[in-house]
Amino acid sequence: MLLPFEMTSSMPNRRYGNGLRRLGGDEAATRFYDVHVTADAVHERIAAHDLCGGYVAEHPNAAANVLFGAACALALDREFARHVLSRWQDGTTSLVRPLPTSPSPRSATHRAAESA
């Protein structure tokens, strides 16, 4: 799971940072994502070349398994995203069981004001 995650995380982090800037986020708010654009690019090279490339260099017969594992991880990620986004579009939870609801302090205040 590490390889496909590290190889695909730079662009989402760039988008998150840019989105925060569009919404008025300051440098402190966007720093995390901006740093990870660069860091994940380095992690991508380490994961692809050093970890997987090194492993396959020592175990050439495992190359197909490494690629299959990466493809499976990406397929699972795609299915998870599809599930979550489709539920959110329907206005429902993506969780197996919804979280128990509890009144927020604001709603409790409003209820107290209405009953007075």
C-alpha positions as semicolon CSV with decimal commas, in nm:
position;residue;x (nm);y (nm);z (nm)
1;M;0,000;0,000;0,000
2;L;0,292;0,236;0,062
3;L;0,407;0,256;-0,300
4;P;0,081;0,363;-0,464
5;F;0,001;0,600;-0,179
6;E;0,338;0,772;-0,194
7;M;0,327;0,786;-0,573
8;T;-0,015;0,953;-0,584
9;S;-0,023;1,186;-0,284
10;S;0,164;1,492;-0,415
11;M;-0,117;1,618;-0,639
12;P;-0,396;1,587;-0,379
13;N;-0,181;1,776;-0,128
14;R;-0,123;2,050;-0,386
15;R;-0,499;2,069;-0,445
16;Y;-0,575;2,082;-0,070
17;G;-0,328;2,367;-0,023
18;N;-0,464;2,557;-0,322
19;G;-0,820;2,501;-0,203
20;L;-0,736;2,637;0,139
21;R;-0,580;2,944;-0,022
22;R;-0,895;3,000;-0,232
23;L;-1,101;2,982;0,088
24;G;-0,879;3,241;0,254
25;G;-0,644;3,012;0,443
26;D;-0,322;3,175;0,551
27;E;0,031;3,039;0,530
28;A;-0,001;2,855;0,861
29;A;-0,312;2,675;0,734
30;T;-0,157;2,572;0,402
31;R;0,197;2,494;0,520
32;F;0,122;2,128;0,600
33;Y;0,000;2,056;0,247
34;D;0,266;2,265;0,076
35;V;0,543;2,085;0,265
36;H;0,393;1,748;0,174
37;V;0,393;1,828;-0,199
38;T;0,773;1,836;-0,187
39;A;0,814;1,567;0,079
40;D;0,585;1,324;-0,102
41;A;0,777;1,372;-0,425
42;V;1,088;1,256;-0,238
43;H;0,893;0,972;-0,074
44;E;0,770;0,867;-0,418
45;R;1,126;0,819;-0,540
46;I;1,225;0,634;-0,223
47;A;0,923;0,403;-0,238
48;A;0,953;0,331;-0,610
49;H;1,328;0,310;-0,654
50;D;1,472;0,216;-0,318
51;L;1,201;0,002;-0,160
52;C;1,024;-0,164;-0,450
53;G;1,304;-0,135;-0,701
54;G;1,554;-0,268;-0,450
55;Y;1,326;-0,554;-0,353
56;V;1,261;-0,652;-0,714
57;A;1,634;-0,627;-0,794
58;E;1,698;-0,884;-0,519
59;H;1,387;-1,090;-0,599
60;P;1,321;-1,056;-0,975
61;N;1,057;-1,328;-0,969
62;A;0,847;-1,110;-0,737
63;A;0,807;-0,820;-0,985
64;A;0,462;-0,931;-1,098
65;N;0,350;-0,967;-0,735
66;V;0,473;-0,616;-0,650
67;L;0,283;-0,471;-0,945
68;F;-0,026;-0,677;-0,862
69;G;-0,016;-0,555;-0,502
70;A;0,012;-0,193;-0,613
71;A;-0,279;-0,240;-0,856
72;C;-0,490;-0,398;-0,580
73;A;-0,416;-0,112;-0,342
74;L;-0,518;0,143;-0,605
75;A;-0,836;-0,053;-0,684
76;L;-0,931;-0,065;-0,315
77;D;-0,866;0,306;-0,279
78;R;-1,080;0,377;-0,586
79;E;-1,367;0,164;-0,452
80;F;-1,347;0,326;-0,110
81;A;-1,360;0,673;-0,267
82;R;-1,651;0,570;-0,489
83;H;-1,843;0,440;-0,187
84;V;-1,780;0,747;0,029
85;L;-1,858;0,998;-0,246
86;S;-2,176;0,820;-0,356
87;R;-2,307;0,812;0,001
88;W;-2,225;1,178;0,054
89;Q;-2,400;1,267;-0,274
90;D;-2,706;1,081;-0,143
91;G;-2,685;1,275;0,183
92;T;-2,619;0,962;0,388
93;T;-2,331;0,842;0,600
94;S;-2,056;0,631;0,450
95;L;-2,012;0,448;0,780
96;V;-2,143;0,094;0,831
97;R;-2,333;0,219;1,136
98;P;-2,408;0,588;1,179
99;L;-2,242;0,757;1,473
100;P;-2,475;0,825;1,763
101;T;-2,600;1,180;1,750
102;S;-2,571;1,407;2,044
103;P;-2,700;1,759;2,068
104;S;-2,442;2,025;2,013
105;P;-2,401;2,297;2,276
106;R;-2,548;2,544;2,027
107;S;-2,864;2,340;1,973
108;A;-2,907;2,294;2,349
109;T;-2,885;2,670;2,392
110;H;-3,147;2,724;2,123
111;R;-3,380;2,469;2,284
112;A;-3,345;2,639;2,622
113;A;-3,420;2,979;2,467
114;E;-3,725;2,845;2,284
115;S;-3,872;2,686;2,596
116;A;-3,833;3,006;2,803
